[in-house]
Amino acid sequence: MPWATLASACTQMALAPHSQWKVEARNGVVWLLTPCGDRFFSIGINVMDGGLPTRMLEGRLGYHWGTFYPDLDAWGQLTRTRVLDWNFNTAGAWSLHPTMLGLPVIPDLNLGRMAQFHWFDPLHPSAEERMRAWARRLVAPYKGNPYRIGYFSDNEVGWWNGALFTYFLKQPATNHTKQKLVARLRDHYGNDWGRFSRDFVPPPGVSSFDALLHRNGVIAHLRPGGEGIQVVRRWTGIVAELYYRLVHLALREADPEALIFADRLQIYYDPAAVRAMAPYVDAIATNYDVDSPDGWIARYYFDGLRRLTGNKPILISEWFFAAHENRTGNRNNGHLMTVQTQAERARGAVAAAQRFAQDPHIVGMHWFQYYDHPVGGRADGEDYNFGLVDIHDHPYTELIEAFSRVNARLAEIHQNAWLSLAPPAGVQPEIPEADIDPGDRSLAEWPKEQALVVGLVAPPPEIVFGDFYLAWNRTGLSLATISMDYYDPGLLAYGDEFPLEEAFRIEWGVDAGAGPRRFALYLIPAKVPPQPGAAMMRIRLCRTDSAPCDPVSSARATSFGSENPRITAEVSLPWNALGVDGPPPDRQLRMELAATAWHRARWMSWSGLPPAAGMQDPTTWAVVRLGKRSQPPQP
């Protein structure tokens, strides 16, 4: 059976026997199946909508179809020809109807927002009927159309656990969702306000659950050292389960032949929300910010989605590269993946596309977006060179030529997909030699495939929430992490100094032959939110053998990227910080690695022991060898 493209399968989609798309695993590789029964790897483009309503909007010059074409139909025909020539085959979210583009499409319905699920009163008795009514209305233009693959219910709902907890606590007592939250708190703490107060700092003047219910506009803060974060996390799962259940009910009723992709997770996910999602979706949709300019994709992210959902298929609903060299004049003013030149952009995009296709559970990837942001950025301030074309309708030639070549190969790459996160049995861990510069704010120089630490463990039902990378050279050892965890700046009660025990931290134990040395890298949030573009966190590297935080001379540590919720950090330790003059003569050492999330919500470690226990007992540390010199692959 062919790998479907519009040139090889369902070319006359109107003659398809029905409109039902499916997902199916064949020989361990998951595919979309067209209404004609062909395998389909979705290579899509978001925002194929013709652009802004006018060339100049609110003082910003942007992409507008009317500047270049006599009518929108002409734009659609030329755009369809272009993207097929570039070997794309799908219109992603925020694209025109398939009657205009003639491409398979996954519309974003904006269902939860239109039905006022988030964030009004999701548990109101009318919520279910509102969701059903809006689903019927929103799917009507697509129902029965074989070009319609399925639906995104919303975009980036945002399962920020602290925000959901505090938002509903602030609501009036008549809010059904607040009633449920306070009832859950009462039940969890056995109606014992004293127990609740050991985990939370109650609002001033509130001394009972009844009083908490009837006070508007106030919140309870986490108490340092308490376990309240687990209550907050469970609440996230409750609200998420309701959302996904109602979405499933409404969309299955409104269009039973459509696939449900749900809400396009935002380059981060909350485990409670994803676990709640699993029974109600056909495939997980997640937006993704590539982790390194060379197109590296962090392993933990997709492994976690598989573990949480029982190997549900995954669609990359949004991914991108931007370059400072661009014809629109985009500033690329945030923390999303940006490189210097269009040549680098093309190389990184090709490498990332191949890596996505190599995952047997990923059924497609949708580029964000067709055209650049306007000069000066969107109304919300985002200003990126995301386009395949600039605002003057000129394609970025290097990127387009690269996509044309790689897109033609993606289905074959996917057919031969492999993914192995475990090392060969019986092989001792080995770390590569490489020259690492923590000051360059990039992981591009890391030979990440060889440096990746395998075998990290989280206690069930938790999942690993980051990757570690190790390297060495004649000057010392280096450690990097790509991790994720969300910090809500309004959730914890504390004074002027953020408590170290509540910080996101990485612990690193090393015995290079002079006895064990223990280190910790803390991410510490600013008390006052920083100015736009400034670092949200400061980092603090400590030696922890004899004091909570002794300085480490000559060591270097940096964090960069968004920092919240995506964390990227590097540490380099000189050999003398480990009590030796250079690499051990036998090229062998012992090591432990661990990470603890904000507010001690969860942990992971190399030994499988809780961080404190693992760091305390060097006999449990992994034996690692210093390996050969490696270079990062050139995309």
C-alpha positions in Angstrom: 0.0 0.0 0.0 1.5 3.4 -0.9 2.5 6.1 1.5 -0.2 8.6 0.6 0.5 11.9 -1.0 -1.9 13.9 -3.0 -0.1 12.6 -6.1 -0.5 9.0 -5.2 -3.6 8.4 -3.1 -7.1 9.8 -2.8 -6.4 12.2 -5.7 -10.1 12.4 -6.2 -11.1 12.8 -2.6 -14.7 13.6 -3.5 -15.0 10.0 -4.7 -13.8 8.5 -1.3 -16.3 6.0 0.1 -16.7 7.9 3.3 -15.1 10.8 5.2 -13.5 8.7 8.0 -9.8 9.0 8.7 -8.2 6.5 11.1 -4.9 6.0 13.0 -3.4 2.5 12.7 -0.1 0.8 13.6 1.5 -1.4 11.0 4.7 -3.2 11.8 5.2 -1.1 14.9 4.8 2.2 13.0 1.7 4.4 13.4 0.1 6.1 10.4 -2.9 8.1 9.6 -5.2 6.3 7.2 -7.1 8.2 4.5 -10.7 7.5 3.7 -9.3 5.5 0.8 -7.3 3.3 3.2 -3.9 4.6 2.3 -1.1 5.4 4.8 -0.6 9.1 5.2 2.2 10.9 7.0 0.9 14.5 7.5 3.3 17.2 6.5 1.4 20.3 7.1 1.6 24.1 7.2 -0.4 26.3 9.7 -2.1 29.6 9.0 -2.8 29.1 5.3 -5.5 31.7 5.5 -4.5 34.4 3.0 -3.0 36.6 5.6 -4.2 39.8 7.3 -7.5 41.4 6.2 -5.5 44.4 4.8 -1.9 45.0 3.9 -1.5 47.6 6.7 -3.3 46.7 9.9 -3.0 48.9 13.1 0.2 50.4 11.7 1.8 47.1 10.9 2.8 46.1 7.3 1.9 42.4 6.9 1.1 39.6 4.4 -2.2 40.1 2.6 -3.4 38.1 -0.4 -5.0 41.1 -2.1 -1.6 42.7 -2.6 -0.5 39.9 -4.9 -3.6 38.2 -6.3 -6.9 39.3 -7.9 -9.0 37.3 -5.5 -8.8 34.8 -2.7 -9.5 31.9 -5.0 -6.4 32.8 -7.1 -4.3 32.9 -3.9 -5.6 29.5 -2.9 -4.9 27.9 -6.2 -1.3 29.3 -6.4 -0.7 28.4 -2.7 -1.9 24.9 -3.2 0.4 24.5 -6.2 3.3 25.9 -4.2 3.0 23.7 -1.2 2.5 20.5 -3.2 5.6 21.4 -5.2 7.4 21.8 -1.8 6.0 18.3 -0.9 3.7 19.4 1.9 0.4 17.6 1.9 -1.8 19.1 4.7 -3.3 22.4 5.7 -2.8 22.8 9.5 -4.7 25.0 12.0 -6.1 28.4 11.0 -6.2 27.5 7.3 -8.9 28.0 4.7 -11.6 25.4 4.1 -10.5 22.5 1.8 -13.0 23.7 -0.9 -10.5 26.6 -1.4 -7.2 24.8 -0.8 -8.0 21.2 -1.9 -5.8 19.8 0.9 -6.5 17.6 3.9 -7.1 19.8 6.9 -7.3 19.7 10.7 -9.2 22.8 11.8 -8.8 24.4 15.2 -12.4 24.8 16.4 -11.7 26.9 19.5 -14.4 24.8 21.1 -13.6 25.2 24.7 -13.4 29.0 24.5 -16.5 29.4 22.4 -18.4 27.1 24.9 -17.0 29.2 27.8 -15.3 26.1 29.4 -12.1 28.0 30.1 -12.2 29.6 32.5 -15.7 30.5 33.6 -17.5 27.7 35.5 -16.7 24.3 33.8 -18.8 22.4 36.4 -21.9 24.5 35.8 -24.8 22.2 34.9 -25.1 23.9 31.5 -21.5 23.3 30.5 -22.1 19.9 28.7 -24.9 21.2 26.6 -23.0 24.3 25.7 -20.1 22.2 24.5 -22.4 20.0 22.5 -24.2 22.9 20.9 -21.0 24.7 19.9 -19.5 21.4 18.6 -22.5 21.0 16.2 -22.2 24.5 15.0 -18.4 24.5 14.5 -18.0 21.2 12.7 -20.9 21.8 10.3 -18.7 23.3 7.5 -16.5 20.2 7.6 -18.7 17.3 8.5 -18.8 14.6 5.9 -15.9 16.1 3.9 -13.2 13.5 3.2 -10.6 16.2 3.3 -11.3 16.8 7.0 -8.9 14.6 8.9 -10.2 15.6 12.4 -10.3 18.4 14.8 -8.2 20.4 17.3 -10.6 21.4 20.0 -8.5 24.4 21.1 -5.0 25.7 21.0 -2.8 25.7 24.1 -5.5 25.6 26.7 -2.7 25.9 29.3 -2.8 23.4 32.0 -0.9 25.5 34.5 -1.7 23.9 37.8 -1.1 26.9 40.0 -3.2 29.1 37.8 -6.1 26.7 37.8 -6.0 26.4 41.6 -5.8 30.0 42.4 -8.2 31.2 39.7 -11.1 29.0 41.0 -10.3 29.8 44.7 -10.9 33.5 43.8 -14.4 32.8 42.5 -17.6 33.5 44.4 -19.3 30.7 46.4 -22.0 30.4 43.6 -19.3 29.1 41.2 -19.9 25.4 40.9 -16.2 24.7 40.1 -15.1 26.5 43.2 -17.6 24.5 45.2 -16.0 21.3 43.9 -12.5 22.6 44.7 -13.3 23.5 48.3 -15.1 20.1 48.7 -12.0 18.3 47.4 -9.8 20.2 49.9 -12.2 19.5 52.7 -12.2 15.8 51.8 -8.4 15.5 51.3 -7.7 17.0 54.7 -10.5 15.2 56.5 -12.3 18.5 57.3 -9.3 19.4 59.5 -8.3 23.0 58.9 -5.1 22.5 60.9 -3.9 19.9 58.5 -4.8 22.1 55.6 -2.8 25.0 57.2 0.3 22.9 57.4 0.4 22.7 53.6 -1.1 26.1 52.8 -1.0 29.6 54.2 -4.7 30.6 54.4 -5.9 34.0 53.3 -6.1 36.6 56.1 -9.2 36.2 58.2 -10.1 32.8 56.8 -10.1 30.0 59.4 -12.4 27.3 58.0 -13.4 25.6 54.7 -16.7 27.3 54.9 -15.0 30.7 55.2 -12.7 29.8 52.3 -15.7 29.0 50.1 -17.5 32.2 50.9 -14.5 34.6 50.5 -14.1 36.0 47.0 -10.9 37.2 45.4 -8.4 35.6 47.8 -6.1 32.5 47.5 -4.3 30.1 49.8 -0.6 30.0 49.1 1.7 27.0 49.3 3.5 26.8 52.6 7.3 26.2 52.2 8.1 22.6 53.3 4.5 21.5 52.9 3.0 19.0 50.5 0.2 21.2 49.1 1.6 21.0 45.6 0.3 17.5 45.3 -3.2 18.7 46.0 -2.8 21.4 43.4 -1.6 18.9 40.8 -4.6 16.6 41.4 -6.9 19.5 40.9 -5.4 20.1 37.5 -6.2 16.5 36.6 -9.8 16.9 37.7 -10.4 20.0 35.5 -8.5 18.5 32.6 -10.5 15.2 32.7 -13.7 17.2 32.6 -12.5 19.2 29.6 -11.4 16.1 27.6 -14.5 14.1 28.4 -16.8 16.9 27.3 -14.8 17.5 24.1 -14.9 13.8 23.3 -18.6 13.6 24.0 -19.4 16.7 21.9 -17.2 15.9 18.9 -18.1 12.2 18.7 -21.8 13.2 18.7 -21.3 16.1 16.2 -19.0 14.3 13.7 -18.4 10.6 14.5 -16.1 10.1 11.5 -13.6 12.7 12.6 -10.4 12.1 14.6 -10.0 14.0 17.8 -6.7 15.6 18.4 -7.8 17.8 21.3 -6.0 21.0 22.4 -2.5 21.3 20.9 -0.4 21.1 24.0 1.9 24.1 24.4 5.6 23.1 24.2 5.1 21.8 27.7 2.7 19.4 29.3 1.4 18.7 32.8 1.4 14.9 33.5 -2.0 15.1 35.2 -3.6 16.7 32.2 -2.1 14.3 29.7 -3.1 11.3 31.8 -6.6 12.7 31.9 -6.6 13.2 28.1 -5.6 9.7 27.2 -9.0 7.9 27.0 -10.6 10.7 25.1 -8.4 11.4 22.1 -7.4 9.5 19.0 -4.0 11.2 18.9 -2.1 13.7 21.0 -1.5 17.1 19.4 1.5 18.9 20.8 3.3 22.1 19.7 7.0 21.8 20.0 10.0 24.2 20.2 13.0 22.4 18.8 15.7 22.1 21.5 18.9 23.1 19.7 19.9 24.9 16.5 21.0 21.6 15.0 17.4 20.3 15.1 17.8 18.1 18.2 14.6 16.7 19.7 14.7 15.9 23.4 13.9 12.2 24.1 12.2 12.6 27.4 9.3 14.8 26.0 7.9 12.2 23.6 8.8 9.2 25.8 6.7 10.8 28.6 3.7 11.3 26.3 3.8 7.7 25.3 4.1 6.5 28.9 1.3 8.7 30.1 -1.1 7.7 27.4 -0.3 4.1 26.6 1.5 4.8 23.3 -1.1 7.1 21.8 -0.1 8.5 18.4 1.4 12.0 18.4 0.9 14.8 15.9 3.3 17.7 16.0 0.7 20.5 15.6 3.2 23.3 15.5 7.0 23.6 15.1 9.3 26.3 13.6 12.7 27.8 13.1 13.3 31.6 12.8 16.4 33.4 11.6 17.7 36.9 12.3 18.6 37.1 8.6 15.1 37.7 7.1 13.5 40.0 4.6 10.5 41.0 6.6 12.5 42.6 9.4 11.3 40.3 12.2 13.1 40.8 15.5 12.6 37.3 16.9 11.9 38.8 20.2 11.5 35.9 22.6 13.0 32.5 23.6 11.7 30.4 20.7 14.2 28.6 18.4 16.1 31.2 16.4 19.4 31.0 14.4 21.4 33.6 12.6 21.0 32.8 8.9 18.5 31.2 6.5 21.1 28.5 5.7 21.2 27.5 9.4 17.4 27.7 9.5 17.2 25.3 6.6 19.8 22.8 8.0 18.1 22.8 11.5 14.6 22.3 10.0 15.7 19.4 7.9 17.4 17.7 10.8 14.3 18.2 13.1 11.9 16.9 10.4 13.9 13.7 10.0 14.1 13.2 13.7 10.3 13.6 14.0 9.7 11.1 11.2 12.1 8.6 12.9 9.7 8.3 15.8 7.2 5.5 15.1 4.4 7.1 17.1 4.5 10.5 15.4 2.0 10.6 12.5 2.9 14.0 11.2 4.3 17.5 11.7 2.8 20.9 10.9 5.1 23.9 10.3 4.2 27.2 11.9 3.5 29.1 9.7 3.0 30.0 5.9 4.1 33.7 6.1 6.1 35.8 8.4 4.7 37.9 11.2 4.0 41.6 10.3 6.7 44.2 10.5 6.8 45.1 14.2 5.0 41.8 15.2 1.5 40.6 15.9 -0.9 42.6 18.1 0.2 40.3 21.0 3.9 41.3 20.5 5.1 38.1 19.0 7.5 39.0 16.1 9.1 36.1 14.4 10.5 35.0 11.0 8.3 31.9 11.0 7.2 32.1 7.4 8.0 29.9 4.4 7.4 33.1 2.6 8.1 36.7 3.6 5.4 39.4 3.9 6.0 40.2 0.2 5.1 36.6 -0.9 8.7 35.7 -1.8 9.6 32.2 -0.6 12.8 31.7 1.5 14.6 29.8 -1.2 17.1 27.9 1.0 14.4 26.7 3.4 11.9 25.8 0.7 14.5 23.8 -1.3 15.5 22.0 1.8 11.9 21.1 2.7 11.2 20.0 -0.9 14.0 17.4 -0.6 13.4 16.2 2.9 9.6 16.2 2.7 9.7 13.8 -0.2 11.6 11.3 2.0 9.7 11.6 5.3 7.2 8.8 4.6 10.0 6.4 3.8 11.9 7.5 6.9 8.8 7.0 9.0 8.3 3.5 7.5 11.7 2.6 8.8 11.3 4.5 12.1 13.2 3.4 15.1 13.4 4.6 18.6 15.5 3.0 21.3 16.0 4.8 24.6 17.8 2.0 26.4 21.5 1.2 26.1 22.6 -2.2 24.9 22.4 -4.7 27.7 25.6 -5.1 29.7 27.3 -2.0 28.2 28.9 0.3 30.7 27.9 3.9 30.4 30.5 6.0 28.5 30.6 9.7 28.1 32.2 11.4 25.1 35.1 13.8 25.0 34.0 17.2 23.7 34.8 20.9 24.1 31.8 22.5 25.8 31.3 26.2 26.3 28.6 27.0 28.8 28.8 30.6 27.9 27.5 30.2 24.3 23.9 29.7 25.4 23.4 26.8 23.0 23.7 23.0 23.0 24.8 22.9 19.4 28.4 21.9 20.2 27.2 18.9 22.3 27.4 15.5 20.6 24.0 14.9 22.1 23.4 11.4 20.8 26.6 10.1 22.5 26.3 12.4 25.5 22.6 11.5 26.4 22.3 9.8 29.8 20.0 6.8 29.5 18.3 4.9 32.3 16.8 7.8 34.3 14.1 6.7 36.6 11.0 8.4 38.1 8.9 6.6 40.8 5.5 5.5 39.4 3.1 7.0 38.4 5.5 9.9 37.7 7.5 10.2 34.5 11.0 11.4 33.7 10.8 15.2 33.0 14.1 15.9 31.5 17.2 14.6 29.7 20.8 14.8 31.0 23.9 15.0 28.8 27.5 14.4 30.0 30.9 15.2 28.4 34.5 15.5 29.5 37.7 17.0 28.3 41.2 17.7 29.6 39.9 20.6 31.7 36.9 19.0 33.4 33.4 17.5 33.3 30.3 19.1 31.7 26.7 18.4 32.4 23.6 19.8 30.4 19.9 19.3 30.9 16.8 19.9 28.8 13.9 19.6 31.2 10.5 21.0 31.8 8.5 22.1 34.9 6.2 25.0 35.5 6.7 27.6 38.3 3.7 29.8 39.2 5.2 33.0 40.7 2.1 33.7 42.8 1.7 30.3 44.4 4.4 30.1 47.2 4.3 32.1 50.3 7.9 33.4 51.1 9.7 36.5 52.2 12.6 38.2 50.5 14.7 35.0 49.8 13.2 32.2 47.8 13.7 28.9 49.8 16.3 26.7 48.1 14.4 23.6 49.1 11.4 24.8 47.0 13.6 25.5 43.8 14.0 23.4 40.8 17.3 21.7 41.3 19.7 19.3 39.7 22.0 17.3 41.9 25.3 15.8 40.6 27.5 13.5 42.5 31.0 12.6 41.2 33.8 10.5 42.5 36.8 10.9 40.2 39.1 9.0 42.6 39.5 11.5 45.4 36.2 10.6 47.1 32.7 11.7 46.4 31.8 15.3 45.7 28.3 16.5 45.6 26.9 19.5 43.8 23.5 21.2 43.2 22.4 23.6 40.6 19.3 25.7 41.7 17.0 27.8 39.5 15.8 30.6 41.6 12.9 32.9 40.4 12.9 36.6 40.7 10.8 38.0 43.5 9.6 40.8 41.1 8.7 39.7 37.6 11.6 40.8 35.3 11.3 43.1 32.3 10.3 41.5 29.0 13.3 39.8 27.5 15.2 39.6 30.8 16.1 36.3 32.5 13.3 34.9 34.6 15.6 32.9 36.8 19.0 33.2 38.3 21.1 30.1 38.8 23.2 29.1 41.8 25.8 26.4 41.7 26.7 24.9 45.1 28.8 22.2 46.6 26.7 20.5 49.2 29.0 18.1 51.0 29.5 20.1 54.2 27.0 23.0 53.9 23.8 23.7 52.1 25.6 25.8 49.6 29.3 26.3 49.4 30.7 28.1 46.3 32.5 26.2 43.6 35.5 28.1 42.4 36.3 28.1 38.7 33.1 26.2 37.8 30.8 27.7 35.2 27.0 27.4 35.0 24.3 29.0 32.8 20.7 28.6 32.0 19.0 29.9 28.9 15.9 29.6 26.7 12.5 30.2 28.2 13.5 28.9 31.6 9.8 28.4 32.5 8.4 25.9 31.7 11.3 24.7 29.4 14.6 24.6 31.2 18.0 24.4 29.5 21.1 24.6 31.6 24.8 23.7 31.4 27.5 23.2 34.1 31.3 22.7 33.7 33.3 21.6 36.6 37.2 21.7 36.5 38.9 18.6 37.6 40.3 20.3 40.7 36.8 20.8 42.0 36.6 17.0 42.1 39.9 16.8 44.0 42.1 15.6 41.1 44.5 17.2 38.7 43.0 15.7 35.5 41.1 12.8 34.1 41.5 9.6 36.2 44.3 7.4 34.8 41.9 4.5 34.4 39.3 6.7 32.7 36.7 5.6 35.1 34.6 7.4 37.7 31.3 7.0 39.7 28.4 9.3 39.3 24.8 10.1 40.3 22.4 12.5 38.8 19.0 13.6 40.0 16.5 16.4 39.5 13.7 17.7 41.8 10.9 19.8 40.5 9.5 23.0 41.9 8.1 22.6 45.4 9.4 19.0 45.5 6.5 18.0 43.4 8.4 15.1 41.7 11.9 13.8 41.2 13.9 11.6 38.9 17.4 10.0 39.3 19.9 7.8 37.6 20.0 5.3 40.5 16.3 5.2 40.9 16.6 6.3 44.5 15.1 9.5 45.9 17.7 12.2 45.4 18.7 12.6 49.1 19.1 8.8 49.5 21.0 8.4 46.2 23.3 11.3 46.8 24.1 10.0 50.3 25.1 6.5 49.2 28.0 6.5 46.6 27.8 2.7 46.4 24.7 3.2 44.3 26.3 5.5 41.9 26.8 4.5 38.2 30.3 3.5 37.0 31.0 5.4 33.9 34.0 5.5 31.5 35.5 8.5 29.8 35.1 7.7 26.1 36.5 8.9 22.8 36.2 12.4 21.3 33.0 13.0 19.5 31.7 15.9 17.4 28.0 16.9 17.0 26.6 15.6 13.7 26.3 18.2 10.9 22.7 18.4 9.7 
